[in-house]
Amino acid sequence: RLKNFRAVATRYDKRAYIFLGTVTLAALVIWLRT
């Protein structure tokens, strides 16, 4: 699961990687609170 995420992340720009990570983190926080 983590390896697949890294493989996809390496295709994106660093800015896109940070953006994707931020969105994923926010989604996890919201999901855990519900």
PQR file of N, CA, C, O and H, with PARSE charges and radii, in Angstrom:
ATOM      1  N   ARG A   1       0.847  -1.197   0.000 -0.4000 1.5000
ATOM      2  CA  ARG A   1       0.000   0.000   0.000 -0.0000 2.0000
ATOM      3  C   ARG A   1       0.882   1.247   0.000  0.5500 1.7000
ATOM      4  O   ARG A   1       0.648   2.176  -0.772 -0.5500 1.4000
ATOM      5  N   LEU A   2       1.891   1.264   0.862 -0.4000 1.5000
ATOM      6  CA  LEU A   2       2.792   2.415   0.937 -0.0000 2.0000
ATOM      7  C   LEU A   2       3.688   2.474  -0.293  0.5500 1.7000
ATOM      8  O   LEU A   2       4.014   3.554  -0.785 -0.5500 1.4000
ATOM      9  H   LEU A   2       2.081   0.509   1.489  0.4000 1.0000
ATOM     10  N   LYS A   3       4.079   1.305  -0.783 -0.4000 1.5000
ATOM     11  CA  LYS A   3       4.936   1.260  -1.975 -0.0000 2.0000
ATOM     12  C   LYS A   3       4.186   1.791  -3.194  0.5500 1.7000
ATOM     13  O   LYS A   3       4.756   2.501  -4.021 -0.5500 1.4000
ATOM     14  H   LYS A   3       3.814   0.427  -0.383  0.4000 1.0000
ATOM     15  N   ASN A   4       2.914   1.444  -3.297 -0.4000 1.5000
ATOM     16  CA  ASN A   4       2.112   1.921  -4.420 -0.0000 2.0000
ATOM     17  C   ASN A   4       1.951   3.425  -4.358  0.5500 1.7000
ATOM     18  O   ASN A   4       1.970   4.103  -5.385 -0.5500 1.4000
ATOM     19  H   ASN A   4       2.450   0.867  -2.625  0.4000 1.0000
ATOM     20  N   PHE A   5       1.793   3.949  -3.144 -0.4000 1.5000
ATOM     21  CA  PHE A   5       1.641   5.391  -2.966 -0.0000 2.0000
ATOM     22  C   PHE A   5       2.917   6.112  -3.387  0.5500 1.7000
ATOM     23  O   PHE A   5       2.863   7.161  -4.029 -0.5500 1.4000
ATOM     24  H   PHE A   5       1.779   3.399  -2.310  0.4000 1.0000
ATOM     25  N   ARG A   6       4.060   5.545  -3.023 -0.4000 1.5000
ATOM     26  CA  ARG A   6       5.347   6.150  -3.392 -0.0000 2.0000
ATOM     27  C   ARG A   6       5.547   6.119  -4.897  0.5500 1.7000
ATOM     28  O   ARG A   6       6.056   7.077  -5.480 -0.5500 1.4000
ATOM     29  H   ARG A   6       4.104   4.693  -2.501  0.4000 1.0000
ATOM     30  N   ALA A   7       5.153   5.035  -5.521 -0.4000 1.5000
ATOM     31  CA  ALA A   7       5.321   4.895  -6.968 -0.0000 2.0000
ATOM     32  C   ALA A   7       4.506   5.941  -7.702  0.5500 1.7000
ATOM     33  O   ALA A   7       4.963   6.510  -8.693 -0.5500 1.4000
ATOM     34  H   ALA A   7       4.740   4.257  -5.048  0.4000 1.0000
ATOM     35  N   VAL A   8       3.295   6.195  -7.213 -0.4000 1.5000
ATOM     36  CA  VAL A   8       2.448   7.207  -7.842 -0.0000 2.0000
ATOM     37  C   VAL A   8       2.975   8.597  -7.528  0.5500 1.7000
ATOM     38  O   VAL A   8       2.956   9.480  -8.385 -0.5500 1.4000
ATOM     39  H   VAL A   8       2.925   5.732  -6.408  0.4000 1.0000
ATOM     40  N   ALA A   9       3.448   8.793  -6.295 -0.4000 1.5000
ATOM     41  CA  ALA A   9       3.916  10.105  -5.858 -0.0000 2.0000
ATOM     42  C   ALA A   9       5.142  10.555  -6.649  0.5500 1.7000
ATOM     43  O   ALA A   9       5.304  11.746  -6.918 -0.5500 1.4000
ATOM     44  H   ALA A   9       3.463   8.075  -5.599  0.4000 1.0000
ATOM     45  N   THR A  10       6.001   9.615  -7.021 -0.4000 1.5000
ATOM     46  CA  THR A  10       7.220   9.969  -7.732 -0.0000 2.0000
ATOM     47  C   THR A  10       6.917  10.504  -9.126  0.5500 1.7000
ATOM     48  O   THR A  10       7.755  11.169  -9.736 -0.5500 1.4000
ATOM     49  H   THR A  10       5.870   8.648  -6.802  0.4000 1.0000
ATOM     50  N   ARG A  11       5.722  10.216  -9.628 -0.4000 1.5000
ATOM     51  CA  ARG A  11       5.349  10.695 -10.955 -0.0000 2.0000
ATOM     52  C   ARG A  11       4.935  12.159 -10.918  0.5500 1.7000
ATOM     53  O   ARG A  11       4.978  12.852 -11.935 -0.5500 1.4000
ATOM     54  H   ARG A  11       5.041   9.676  -9.132  0.4000 1.0000
ATOM     55  N   TYR A  12       4.535  12.623  -9.743 -0.4000 1.5000
ATOM     56  CA  TYR A  12       4.063  13.998  -9.622 -0.0000 2.0000
ATOM     57  C   TYR A  12       5.192  14.945  -9.237  0.5500 1.7000
ATOM     58  O   TYR A  12       6.277  14.525  -8.833 -0.5500 1.4000
ATOM     59  H   TYR A  12       4.499  12.060  -8.917  0.4000 1.0000
ATOM     60  N   ASP A  13       4.905  16.228  -9.372 -0.4000 1.5000
ATOM     61  CA  ASP A  13       5.849  17.258  -8.961 -0.0000 2.0000
ATOM     62  C   ASP A  13       5.886  17.287  -7.438  0.5500 1.7000
ATOM     63  O   ASP A  13       4.983  16.758  -6.790 -0.5500 1.4000
ATOM     64  H   ASP A  13       4.024  16.569  -9.700  0.4000 1.0000
ATOM     65  N   LYS A  14       6.911  17.894  -6.864 -0.4000 1.5000
ATOM     66  CA  LYS A  14       7.006  17.964  -5.410 -0.0000 2.0000
ATOM     67  C   LYS A  14       5.830  18.742  -4.834  0.5500 1.7000
ATOM     68  O   LYS A  14       5.320  18.414  -3.763 -0.5500 1.4000
ATOM     69  H   LYS A  14       7.644  18.324  -7.391  0.4000 1.0000
ATOM     70  N   ARG A  15       5.410  19.768  -5.549 -0.4000 1.5000
ATOM     71  CA  ARG A  15       4.280  20.562  -5.072 -0.0000 2.0000
ATOM     72  C   ARG A  15       3.014  19.722  -5.076  0.5500 1.7000
ATOM     73  O   ARG A  15       2.214  19.801  -4.143 -0.5500 1.4000
ATOM     74  H   ARG A  15       5.825  20.035  -6.419  0.4000 1.0000
ATOM     75  N   ALA A  16       2.826  18.924  -6.110 -0.4000 1.5000
ATOM     76  CA  ALA A  16       1.656  18.062  -6.210 -0.0000 2.0000
ATOM     77  C   ALA A  16       1.711  16.988  -5.121  0.5500 1.7000
ATOM     78  O   ALA A  16       0.679  16.595  -4.576 -0.5500 1.4000
ATOM     79  H   ALA A  16       3.476  18.861  -6.868  0.4000 1.0000
ATOM     80  N   TYR A  17       2.932  16.515  -4.806 -0.4000 1.5000
ATOM     81  CA  TYR A  17       3.098  15.500  -3.775 -0.0000 2.0000
ATOM     82  C   TYR A  17       2.706  16.057  -2.408  0.5500 1.7000
ATOM     83  O   TYR A  17       2.026  15.393  -1.625 -0.5500 1.4000
ATOM     84  H   TYR A  17       3.770  16.834  -5.249  0.4000 1.0000
ATOM     85  N   ILE A  18       3.142  17.274  -2.138 -0.4000 1.5000
ATOM     86  CA  ILE A  18       2.807  17.909  -0.863 -0.0000 2.0000
ATOM     87  C   ILE A  18       1.306  18.167  -0.785  0.5500 1.7000
ATOM     88  O   ILE A  18       0.684  17.962   0.257 -0.5500 1.4000
ATOM     89  H   ILE A  18       3.695  17.813  -2.774  0.4000 1.0000
ATOM     90  N   PHE A  19       0.733  18.621  -1.901 -0.4000 1.5000
ATOM     91  CA  PHE A  19      -0.705  18.885  -1.951 -0.0000 2.0000
ATOM     92  C   PHE A  19      -1.489  17.597  -1.723  0.5500 1.7000
ATOM     93  O   PHE A  19      -2.455  17.574  -0.961 -0.5500 1.4000
ATOM     94  H   PHE A  19       1.239  18.788  -2.747  0.4000 1.0000
ATOM     95  N   LEU A  20      -1.065  16.531  -2.386 -0.4000 1.5000
ATOM     96  CA  LEU A  20      -1.746  15.249  -2.255 -0.0000 2.0000
ATOM     97  C   LEU A  20      -1.651  14.735  -0.822  0.5500 1.7000
ATOM     98  O   LEU A  20      -2.620  14.211  -0.272 -0.5500 1.4000
ATOM     99  H   LEU A  20      -0.280  16.550  -3.005  0.4000 1.0000
ATOM    100  N   GLY A  21      -0.468  14.891  -0.224 -0.4000 1.5000
ATOM    101  CA  GLY A  21      -0.274  14.454   1.150 -0.0000 2.0000
ATOM    102  C   GLY A  21      -1.150  15.227   2.121  0.5500 1.7000
ATOM    103  O   GLY A  21      -1.699  14.661   3.067 -0.5500 1.4000
ATOM    104  H   GLY A  21       0.319  15.317  -0.671  0.4000 1.0000
ATOM    105  N   THR A  22      -1.276  16.535   1.875 -0.4000 1.5000
ATOM    106  CA  THR A  22      -2.093  17.385   2.742 -0.0000 2.0000
ATOM    107  C   THR A  22      -3.560  16.991   2.648  0.5500 1.7000
ATOM    108  O   THR A  22      -4.252  16.896   3.662 -0.5500 1.4000
ATOM    109  H   THR A  22      -0.830  16.995   1.107  0.4000 1.0000
ATOM    110  N   VAL A  23      -4.030  16.764   1.426 -0.4000 1.5000
ATOM    111  CA  VAL A  23      -5.425  16.367   1.221 -0.0000 2.0000
ATOM    112  C   VAL A  23      -5.695  15.006   1.853  0.5500 1.7000
ATOM    113  O   VAL A  23      -6.738  14.800   2.473 -0.5500 1.4000
ATOM    114  H   VAL A  23      -3.468  16.841   0.603  0.4000 1.0000
ATOM    115  N   THR A  24      -4.755  14.084   1.695 -0.4000 1.5000
ATOM    116  CA  THR A  24      -4.921  12.750   2.267 -0.0000 2.0000
ATOM    117  C   THR A  24      -4.967  12.812   3.788  0.5500 1.7000
ATOM    118  O   THR A  24      -5.793  12.155   4.422 -0.5500 1.4000
ATOM    119  H   THR A  24      -3.908  14.251   1.192  0.4000 1.0000
ATOM    120  N   LEU A  25      -4.072  13.610   4.368 -0.4000 1.5000
ATOM    121  CA  LEU A  25      -4.028  13.753   5.819 -0.0000 2.0000
ATOM    122  C   LEU A  25      -5.324  14.361   6.341  0.5500 1.7000
ATOM    123  O   LEU A  25      -5.872  13.904   7.344 -0.5500 1.4000
ATOM    124  H   LEU A  25      -3.401  14.144   3.853  0.4000 1.0000
ATOM    125  N   ALA A  26      -5.809  15.387   5.658 -0.4000 1.5000
ATOM    126  CA  ALA A  26      -7.056  16.037   6.062 -0.0000 2.0000
ATOM    127  C   ALA A  26      -8.221  15.056   5.968  0.5500 1.7000
ATOM    128  O   ALA A  26      -9.092  15.034   6.838 -0.5500 1.4000
ATOM    129  H   ALA A  26      -5.364  15.758   4.842  0.4000 1.0000
ATOM    130  N   ALA A  27      -8.234  14.253   4.919 -0.4000 1.5000
ATOM    131  CA  ALA A  27      -9.304  13.276   4.724 -0.0000 2.0000
ATOM    132  C   ALA A  27      -9.282  12.224   5.834  0.5500 1.7000
ATOM    133  O   ALA A  27     -10.333  11.789   6.306 -0.5500 1.4000
ATOM    134  H   ALA A  27      -7.527  14.271   4.212  0.4000 1.0000
ATOM    135  N   LEU A  28      -8.084  11.820   6.247 -0.4000 1.5000
ATOM    136  CA  LEU A  28      -7.966  10.833   7.316 -0.0000 2.0000
ATOM    137  C   LEU A  28      -8.469  11.394   8.636  0.5500 1.7000
ATOM    138  O   LEU A  28      -9.159  10.701   9.385 -0.5500 1.4000
ATOM    139  H   LEU A  28      -7.230  12.173   5.864  0.4000 1.0000
ATOM    140  N   VAL A  29      -8.127  12.651   8.927 -0.4000 1.5000
ATOM    141  CA  VAL A  29      -8.567  13.284  10.172 -0.0000 2.0000
ATOM    142  C   VAL A  29     -10.086  13.380  10.213  0.5500 1.7000
ATOM    143  O   VAL A  29     -10.707  13.083  11.234 -0.5500 1.4000
ATOM    144  H   VAL A  29      -7.567  13.213   8.319  0.4000 1.0000
ATOM    145  N   ILE A  30     -10.682  13.794   9.099 -0.4000 1.5000
ATOM    146  CA  ILE A  30     -12.140  13.908   9.024 -0.0000 2.0000
ATOM    147  C   ILE A  30     -12.782  12.529   9.156  0.5500 1.7000
ATOM    148  O   ILE A  30     -13.813  12.377   9.810 -0.5500 1.4000
ATOM    149  H   ILE A  30     -10.178  14.035   8.270  0.4000 1.0000
ATOM    150  N   TRP A  31     -12.158  11.517   8.523 -0.4000 1.5000
ATOM    151  CA  TRP A  31     -12.710  10.165   8.562 -0.0000 2.0000
ATOM    152  C   TRP A  31     -12.640   9.577   9.972  0.5500 1.7000
ATOM    153  O   TRP A  31     -13.553   8.872  10.401 -0.5500 1.4000
ATOM    154  H   TRP A  31     -11.320  11.641   7.991  0.4000 1.0000
ATOM    155  N   LEU A  32     -11.559   9.869  10.686 -0.4000 1.5000
ATOM    156  CA  LEU A  32     -11.406   9.338  12.035 -0.0000 2.0000
ATOM    157  C   LEU A  32     -12.364  10.000  13.016  0.5500 1.7000
ATOM    158  O   LEU A  32     -12.783   9.377  13.991 -0.5500 1.4000
ATOM    159  H   LEU A  32     -10.817  10.441  10.338  0.4000 1.0000
ATOM    160  N   ARG A  33     -12.712  11.254  12.765 -0.4000 1.5000
ATOM    161  CA  ARG A  33     -13.615  11.977  13.667 -0.0000 2.0000
ATOM    162  C   ARG A  33     -15.058  11.531  13.507  0.5500 1.7000
ATOM    163  O   ARG A  33     -15.849  11.645  14.443 -0.5500 1.4000
ATOM    164  H   ARG A  33     -12.371  11.761  11.973  0.4000 1.0000
ATOM    165  N   THR A  34     -15.406  11.031  12.343 -0.4000 1.5000
ATOM    166  CA  THR A  34     -16.792  10.626  12.101 -0.0000 2.0000
ATOM    167  C   THR A  34     -17.066   9.235  12.652  0.5500 1.7000
ATOM    168  O   THR A  34     -18.184   8.735  12.537 -0.5500 1.4000
ATOM    169  H   THR A  34     -14.763  10.938  11.582  0.4000 1.0000
TER
END
